[in-house]
Amino acid sequence: MTTKQTIDFYFDLTSPYSYVAAEQIEDIAAAGNRVVNYKPTLLGFVFKSTGNSAPMMNPAKGKYSAKDFARTARFHGLEINWPKKFPINATVGSRAILQVINTQPEKAGELTRALYKAYFVTGQDITEEAVVAEVASSIGLDGTALVAGTQDESIKEQMKNAVQESIDAGMFGAPYFVVDGEAFWGQDRMEQLRRWVVEGPF
């Protein structure tokens, strides 16, 4: 049996454009007969390492980005309600995704999308362990056990390694994709990504 080629999808749970990307990536992977490697990271550490900063840190860019994101979500038929708290530290949710990747990798995408919707659609505070547990339970996972495991030293170390991996992959913002050694940055490059995996390099 031939192993399918992959698309590495690096994302931060507080990245609005990654929310949109998470809703599109499986369709693109299927079109190219690929599988998605979900790779949660923490943009704060990525920005610190690369010297980059979030668009919201620049008043003019932040004002535009907020409107552009809402428009982009609507364009793709996605519901959006801007969170009351933004940005946030999404470490708990990111560690939870890593644990699912370790134990039930087929659920990683579903948990990722559920957490994005909890934050960007229903306005839940995904920094709270109870919220992450509830979201995980809603898709058939043992949310209580999952959240308890986010405090394990092994998962904390795995999270650190995941952040470093994203930096080593060249990531400086989210979403970020790597396919066949080729990097694509931004949700607005996903049609290029689709063409690459369907038709081949260009």
C-alpha positions in Angstrom: 0.0 0.0 0.0 1.4 3.3 -1.1 1.7 6.0 1.6 0.0 9.2 0.6 2.0 12.4 0.3 1.4 15.1 2.8 0.6 18.8 3.3 2.1 20.3 6.4 -0.3 22.8 7.8 1.2 25.1 10.4 -1.3 27.2 12.3 -2.0 29.1 15.5 -5.5 28.9 17.1 -5.6 32.7 17.4 -4.9 33.3 13.7 -8.1 34.3 12.0 -6.9 33.4 8.5 -5.9 30.0 9.8 -9.5 29.5 10.8 -10.5 30.0 7.2 -7.7 27.8 6.0 -8.7 25.0 8.4 -12.1 24.9 6.7 -10.5 24.5 3.2 -7.4 22.4 3.7 -9.0 19.0 3.7 -10.8 19.7 0.4 -7.5 20.7 -1.2 -5.7 17.6 0.2 -8.4 15.3 -1.1 -8.2 17.0 -4.6 -4.5 16.1 -4.7 -4.8 12.7 -3.0 -2.8 14.0 0.0 -3.2 13.9 3.7 -2.9 16.9 6.1 -0.3 17.0 8.8 -1.8 19.3 11.4 1.0 21.3 13.1 -0.2 23.7 15.9 2.3 26.3 16.9 2.4 29.5 19.0 2.8 32.6 16.9 4.1 34.7 19.8 7.3 32.7 19.9 7.5 32.5 16.1 7.3 36.3 15.9 9.9 36.7 18.6 12.3 34.4 16.8 11.7 36.0 13.3 11.3 39.6 14.3 7.8 39.7 12.7 4.7 41.1 14.4 1.0 40.6 14.3 -0.9 42.9 11.9 -3.0 44.1 14.8 0.2 45.7 16.3 0.1 48.3 13.5 -3.0 50.5 13.9 -3.6 51.1 10.2 -2.8 47.5 9.2 -4.9 46.2 12.1 -7.9 48.2 11.2 -7.7 46.9 7.6 -7.0 43.3 8.7 -10.1 43.2 10.9 -12.3 44.2 8.0 -10.5 42.1 5.5 -10.8 39.0 7.6 -14.6 39.4 8.1 -15.0 39.9 4.4 -12.8 36.9 3.6 -14.8 34.7 6.0 -18.1 35.9 4.3 -16.6 35.3 0.9 -16.0 31.7 1.8 -19.4 31.3 3.4 -18.1 31.1 7.0 -19.7 32.6 10.0 -17.6 35.0 12.0 -18.0 36.9 15.3 -14.9 38.8 16.3 -13.7 37.6 19.7 -14.0 39.9 22.7 -10.5 38.9 23.7 -7.9 39.1 20.9 -5.2 37.9 20.7 -5.1 35.2 23.4 -2.7 32.5 24.5 -4.0 29.3 23.0 -1.4 27.0 24.6 -4.0 24.7 26.2 -5.9 24.1 22.9 -2.7 23.6 21.0 -1.4 21.1 23.4 -4.7 19.3 23.3 -4.4 19.0 19.5 -0.9 17.6 19.9 -2.2 14.9 22.2 -4.9 14.0 19.7 -2.3 13.8 17.0 -0.4 11.3 19.2 -3.4 9.1 20.0 -6.2 9.7 17.5 -4.6 11.5 14.5 -7.8 11.1 12.5 -9.5 13.5 14.9 -6.9 16.2 14.8 -8.5 18.2 12.0 -12.0 18.0 13.6 -10.7 19.2 16.9 -8.8 22.0 15.2 -11.9 23.2 13.4 -14.0 22.9 16.5 -11.7 25.0 18.5 -11.6 27.7 15.8 -15.4 27.8 15.7 -15.5 28.0 19.5 -13.3 31.1 19.4 -14.2 32.9 16.1 -17.9 31.9 15.9 -19.4 31.3 19.3 -17.1 33.6 21.3 -15.9 31.0 23.8 -12.7 31.6 25.7 -10.4 28.8 24.6 -7.7 29.8 27.1 -10.0 28.1 29.7 -9.3 24.5 30.3 -13.0 23.8 30.9 -13.9 25.3 27.5 -11.3 23.2 25.6 -12.5 20.1 27.4 -16.1 20.9 26.5 -15.2 21.5 22.8 -13.2 18.2 22.7 -16.1 16.3 24.3 -18.5 17.7 21.8 -16.7 15.8 19.0 -16.5 12.5 20.9 -13.2 12.9 22.7 -12.6 12.5 26.4 -12.2 16.2 27.0 -11.5 15.9 30.7 -8.6 13.5 30.2 -7.3 15.4 27.2 -7.1 18.7 29.1 -5.5 17.0 32.1 -2.8 15.6 29.8 -1.9 19.1 28.6 0.0 19.6 31.9 2.2 16.5 31.3 5.8 17.5 30.9 6.1 15.4 27.8 3.3 17.4 26.1 4.9 20.7 27.2 8.2 19.6 25.7 6.4 18.5 22.5 4.8 21.9 22.2 8.2 23.6 22.5 9.5 21.3 19.8 6.5 22.0 17.6 7.2 25.7 17.8 10.8 25.2 17.0 9.8 22.9 14.1 7.6 25.7 12.6 10.4 28.2 12.9 12.9 25.7 11.3 10.4 25.2 8.5 10.6 28.9 7.7 7.3 30.0 9.2 6.9 33.7 10.1 3.1 34.0 10.0 0.0 31.9 9.8 -1.3 29.9 8.1 1.8 28.4 6.6 2.0 25.3 4.4 4.8 23.1 3.2 4.3 20.6 0.4 7.0 18.8 -1.5 9.5 21.1 0.2 7.7 24.2 -1.2 6.4 26.7 1.3 3.1 28.7 0.9 2.2 31.5 3.3 -1.3 32.9 3.8 -4.8 31.8 3.2 -4.8 33.8 0.0 -2.2 31.3 -1.5 -4.4 28.3 -1.1 -5.5 28.2 -4.7 -1.8 28.1 -5.6 -1.5 25.3 -3.1 -4.4 23.5 -4.7 -2.9 23.7 -8.2 0.4 22.5 -6.9 -1.0 19.3 -5.3 -3.4 18.6 -8.2 -1.3 19.4 -11.3 2.2 19.4 -9.9 4.9 22.1 -9.5 4.8 25.3 -11.5 
